[in-house]
Amino acid sequence: MVILFDQFNFPDSIFEIIFATNQQVMVAKLLIEQMKLQDGEIGKTEMSMFAKQLHDGTVLQANEDGGPLKLKKSIRLSYNKRQFYDRILTPMKTMGLIDYDLYKKTYKISEKFNKNMMRIGLMWLQELRRPPKAYTLKQK
């Protein structure tokens, strides 16, 4: 997955950096909120039920404080179950936002994303400190 961002126009949410569409952002936020409600870990069955609820369509209520989605009015959100796994859950697993335990068959919120971002930053610092190499361009 490729993350593109503008350092001068940083969005308020990490999800807006990672995902391309507003619908994907909402679904990812809903997933993380659902996992937080269950102490950061949900089973394979609960994940399937979450995906099925999205597939069938769910109504999101607007709260006075806005809630995690900051909705101004109630909306109906529907997201294809297969696309949920392909475009939301799988990228979140591969980036280290969510871990899957094969033995317990549970999904868990992870801090690996943060560690990976720090590694990327260190790789950039190493590149900056590396001495320059002389290159010559040949004419055809």
C-alpha positions in Angstrom: 0.0 0.0 0.0 1.3 3.5 -0.8 0.7 6.4 1.5 0.9 9.8 -0.1 0.5 12.9 2.0 1.1 16.7 1.8 3.2 17.9 4.7 1.7 21.3 4.5 -1.9 20.1 4.5 -2.0 17.3 7.1 -5.5 15.9 7.7 -6.8 15.6 11.3 -7.1 11.8 11.1 -4.6 9.0 10.3 -7.3 7.3 8.4 -7.6 10.2 6.0 -3.9 9.8 5.2 -4.1 6.0 4.7 -7.4 5.6 2.8 -8.4 7.2 -0.4 -12.2 7.8 0.0 -14.4 9.2 2.7 -16.4 5.9 2.8 -13.2 3.9 3.4 -12.2 6.4 6.2 -15.6 6.0 7.9 -15.5 2.2 7.7 -11.9 2.0 9.1 -12.9 4.3 11.9 -15.9 2.2 12.7 -13.8 -0.9 12.7 -11.3 0.5 15.2 -14.1 1.9 17.4 -15.7 -1.5 17.4 -12.4 -3.1 18.4 -11.8 -0.5 21.1 -15.3 -1.3 22.6 -14.1 -4.9 23.0 -10.7 -4.1 24.6 -8.9 -3.9 21.3 -9.4 -7.5 20.2 -12.2 -9.2 18.3 -12.6 -12.7 17.0 -12.9 -13.9 13.5 -16.7 -14.5 13.9 -17.2 -10.9 15.3 -15.2 -9.5 12.3 -17.4 -11.5 9.9 -20.5 -10.2 11.7 -19.2 -6.6 11.5 -18.5 -7.0 7.7 -22.0 -8.5 7.2 -23.6 -5.6 9.0 -21.8 -3.2 6.7 -22.8 -5.2 3.7 -26.5 -5.2 4.7 -26.3 -1.5 5.5 -26.2 0.2 8.8 -27.5 3.6 10.0 -25.0 5.8 11.7 -26.5 8.2 14.3 -25.3 11.7 14.7 -24.2 12.5 18.3 -24.2 15.8 20.0 -20.5 15.7 20.5 -20.0 14.4 17.0 -18.5 11.1 18.1 -15.5 9.5 16.3 -17.0 10.1 12.9 -18.1 13.7 13.6 -21.4 13.3 11.8 -23.7 16.3 11.5 -26.7 14.1 10.5 -27.6 10.4 10.5 -26.5 8.6 7.4 -26.9 5.1 6.0 -23.6 3.4 5.4 -23.3 0.3 3.2 -20.0 -1.4 2.2 -19.5 -4.5 0.3 -18.2 -7.4 2.4 -15.6 -8.5 0.0 -14.3 -5.0 -0.5 -14.2 -4.6 3.2 -11.7 -7.4 3.5 -9.8 -6.4 0.3 -9.6 -2.6 0.8 -9.9 -2.1 4.6 -8.9 -5.0 6.7 -6.1 -6.5 4.5 -4.3 -3.1 4.1 -4.6 -2.5 7.9 -3.1 -5.9 8.6 -0.2 -5.4 6.1 0.7 -1.9 7.5 0.6 -3.2 11.1 -2.4 -1.3 12.3 -4.1 -4.7 13.1 -2.6 -8.0 14.0 -4.2 -11.4 13.3 -3.4 -14.3 15.7 -3.6 -17.5 13.8 -3.9 -19.6 17.0 -6.6 -17.7 18.8 -8.2 -16.6 15.6 -8.5 -13.0 16.8 -7.8 -9.6 15.3 -6.1 -7.1 17.7 -5.2 -3.4 17.4 -1.4 -3.2 17.0 1.4 -0.6 17.6 3.5 -2.1 14.8 2.5 0.7 12.4 4.2 3.3 14.7 7.3 1.2 14.9 7.4 0.8 11.1 7.0 4.5 10.5 10.0 5.1 12.9 12.0 2.6 10.9 11.2 4.4 7.7 12.3 7.7 9.3 15.6 6.1 10.3 16.1 4.7 6.8 15.7 8.3 5.5 18.2 9.7 7.9 20.7 6.9 6.9 20.2 7.9 3.3 20.8 11.5 4.0 24.1 10.7 5.8 25.4 8.3 3.1 28.2 9.9 1.1 27.4 10.8 -2.5 28.3 8.5 -5.4 29.7 9.9 -8.6 27.6 9.1 -11.6 28.2 9.9 -15.3 25.5 10.2 -17.9 26.3 8.8 -21.3 25.1 10.3 -24.5 23.3 7.9 -27.0 
